[in-house]
Amino acid sequence: MVHATPFLLVLSLAIVAPVFSTRKCVLTGRWINDLGSNMTIMAVNEKGEFLGSYHTAVTASGNEIKVSPLQGSQHRTDKNSQATFGFTVNWSFSDSVTVFTGQCFVDEEGKEVLKTMWLLRSHVDSIKDDWKATMVGINIFTRLR
C-alpha cells in the first residue's frame, strides 16, 4: 500500500489540475478594487455588451461621492477563458469620465482577478489647462462574496 500512495497522489493531481486550468473568469458580479471601490457588472449579452454601476472610494473633487453608471464590452470568444474587456464610467458627481481596459484572470489559487488600467479625463476651463486634465492608473479587482 505504501507504493500506491505516490501513484494515487499523482493520479489525483492529473485529474484535478485540468479543472483549475479550464476555469473561466466570469466578468458579471460584484467586485472590489485595491482602493476599496466597488463595482457591479450586470449580465454580458450575446454581443459582449454589459451595464453596471461603480461606487468609488476615492475622488479628487470636493463633491459628495455617488454611485455612477458604467457601460462596457467584453471580447467575445469561446476559446479564451481569460477575457479582455473595457468599460466607461460617467461620474454622477463630477464633470469627468474614466475609461478602464483590462483582462479577467483566474489565478493559481482559483480566484478571479480583474487587472485594469484606466484613464480619467476631468473637465478644464481652457485649452491652456489641458495638460492637467488626464490621469492614468491601474487597479486590481477581486470578486466580492
N, C-alpha and C positions, 0 to 999 in steps of 0.2 A: 504493500500500500504506500510505502514511503516513496517509491519510484513513480507512482502515479500522480502524486501531488504536483510536481512541476509541470507535468503534461496537462493536467486539468487546469492549472493556472494559465498556461499559455493558450489553451483552447478557449477558456472563458474570455481572455483578453481579445482573442481573434474574433469572437462572436460579438462582444460589446463595443469594441473600438469603431467599427463602421457606423454604429448608431450615432455616436457623438460627431463623427466627421460629416455625416449627411444631414445633421440637424439644421434646419433653415432658420435664419433670423427673420422674425416677423416684425414689420415696422409698426403695425397697429398696436395701440395700447397706451399706457401711461409711462412716462419717462422722467427722470430727474438728472440734471447735469452736475458737474463738479462745483458749480457756484450755488446750487440749491434751487435753480429754476426748474419749474415743472411744465411738462408738455403732454398733451393728449392728442394722439393721431387716430382719427376715425378710420373706418374700413377703406382699403385701397380698392378702387373699382377695376374693371377689366382693362381699362386704358392705362392703369397705373396711377391715376389721379387720386388725391386724398385731401381732406379738410381736417382741421383740428383747432386747438387753442393752445396758447402759450402764456404762462404766468411767470414773468421774470422775477428774479430775486434781487437784481441789480439794475441801477439806472443812473445816468448822469444828469437827468433832468430833475428839477425840484418838484415835479408833479407827482400826484398820488399814482402808484402803480395799479394798473387794471389789467385784467385778462384780455389778451389780444388774439384776433383770428390769424390762423395760418392756412396756407394752401400750398400744395406741392405735387410732385410727381416722382414716382419710383420707376426705375428702369425695369421693363417687363422682360423677364427671361425665366424659363423653367429650369435651365441647366445650372444657373448660378444661385447658390444658396446664400451668398453674401451680397445682397442687392445694393446698388447705388441709388441715391435719391437727392432731391433738392426741394427746398420749400422757402416761402417768403412769409415773414411776419410783418403785418401792417400794424404798428403800435397804436393802441387806442388812446394813449395818454400823452403822446408827443408827436411832433412832426418829423418822424423818422421811419425808416423801413430797414429790415435786416433780411438778407438772403443767406441761407445755410446750404451747404452741399456736403454730402458725406456718404458713408458706407455702413451698412448694418452687418456686424460680425457676430459669430458665436465663438467665444474664447476657449482656451484649453480646459477651463473648468465647466464649460457648458452654459455660461452666462451670455446673454445677448448684450451687445455694446454698440452704441452709435458713435462713430468717430466723425466729427464735423469740423468744418472751417466756415467762418462767417464774415460777411461784410456788412457793416451798419452805416447807412447814409443818413446824416442829420441835415435838417434844413439850415441854410445860412442865408443872410440877407443880401449878400452881393457876391459877384464872381471873385472879388479880391479875397474873400474868406473861404473859397472853395478848397484850399489846401488843408483845412482842418475839418472838413465835412465827412470824411470817410474813415472808419476804424476797421481793423481786421483782427480776428482772433480765432481761437479753437475752443471747442467744448467736447467733452466726453459724456455721453448719456448712458445711464443704466436703467433697466426696467424697474418701475415701482411695483411692488407687490401689494 
